[in-house]
Amino acid sequence: MRKQTIQYTSPLDALVAVAKRLSLYENQQKMNSEEFFTQYNQGLLSDDALLIEWANDYRHYLALHQEIAQQLNYGA
């Protein structure tokens, strides 16, 4: 599988794109991302390639969410 690099014009655009991917994982696996990530970090789930991608996307989502929150607080 070849990875594709996508550049976004803003953290908010990136957050929306990642959130859409998380929604796809959640619908496929019938589990929300927060619960998945908790179980994954506890070692309760396999290291299947799909789950690794989901975990990485969720980490990216959290980082983007934090970045946006910091920018909003900075501007306040």
C-alpha positions in Angstrom: 0.0 0.0 0.0 1.4 3.3 -1.0 1.0 6.2 1.4 -0.3 9.5 0.0 0.7 12.8 1.4 -1.9 15.5 1.5 -1.2 19.1 2.5 -4.0 21.2 4.0 -4.3 24.9 4.0 -5.2 25.0 7.7 -5.3 22.8 10.8 -9.1 23.0 10.6 -9.2 21.6 7.1 -6.9 18.8 8.3 -9.1 18.1 11.3 -12.2 17.8 9.2 -10.5 15.4 6.8 -9.2 13.2 9.7 -12.6 13.3 11.4 -14.2 12.0 8.2 -11.7 9.1 8.1 -12.4 8.3 11.8 -16.1 8.2 11.0 -15.4 5.6 8.4 -13.5 3.4 10.8 -16.2 3.8 13.4 -18.9 2.7 11.0 -16.9 -0.3 9.8 -15.8 -1.5 13.3 -19.0 -0.5 15.2 -17.0 1.3 17.8 -16.3 5.0 18.5 -12.7 6.2 18.1 -12.2 7.1 21.8 -13.3 3.7 23.0 -11.2 2.0 20.3 -8.1 4.0 21.2 -8.5 3.2 24.9 -8.7 -0.5 24.2 -5.9 -0.4 21.6 -3.6 1.4 24.1 -4.4 -1.3 26.7 -3.3 -4.0 24.3 -6.8 -5.4 24.0 -6.9 -5.2 20.2 -4.6 -6.7 17.5 -1.9 -4.9 15.6 -3.8 -5.3 12.3 -2.8 -2.7 9.7 -6.3 -1.2 9.7 -6.2 -0.7 13.5 -2.7 0.8 13.3 -3.9 3.3 10.7 -7.0 4.1 12.9 -4.8 4.7 15.9 -2.5 6.9 14.0 -5.4 8.9 12.6 -6.9 9.3 16.1 -3.5 10.5 17.4 -3.4 13.0 14.5 -7.0 14.1 15.3 -6.0 14.7 19.0 -2.9 16.7 18.0 -4.9 18.8 15.6 -7.7 19.4 18.1 -5.2 20.5 20.7 -3.4 22.8 18.2 -6.7 24.5 17.2 -7.8 24.8 20.9 -4.4 26.5 21.7 -4.8 28.9 18.8 -8.3 29.8 19.9 -7.2 30.4 23.5 -4.2 32.4 22.3 -6.5 34.7 20.3 -8.9 35.2 23.2 
